């Protein structure tokens, strides 16, 4: 399944992210692994902004900071079928093997987690088959094309 949105303003991107977060907050958990959202797109295309909006829709308070230099951050969830939202940024990794040091596979195998990964294409083979792939593309200065694709 695939859905594509042309978002004309940052506010439209924020609204879509918050709505998406609110919708997945209570989705039935997969018994085998985390709910994975794999984001891709060029620098400045809106991956972090969208992730912040999804987290707000999930009920995370405050502003998420990009984990570019620490690779991962965990936020506890309340009022959800999930316990944690993990935010990864793989921009700085050179090989998916680097993720072994931070227990990435263990995190995505935990069905209590929602895992949002920026620059996910750098470790594509690690993700479960039913990962939601979300790509971002610049259309104009503030406009973005966002495509959701479920599965590989």
SULVENLIN-V744275 format. One record per helix or strand. SS is the DSSP state (hx for helix, st for strand). FROM is the first residue (numbers start at 1). LEN is the number of residues. If there is no record, write none. Layout:
SS,FROM,LEN  SS,FROM,LEN
This chain:
st,2,6  hx,10,15  st,35,7  hx,47,12  st,72,5  st,84,6  hx,96,7  hx,104,5  st,113,6  hx,120,7  st,132,7  st,144,7
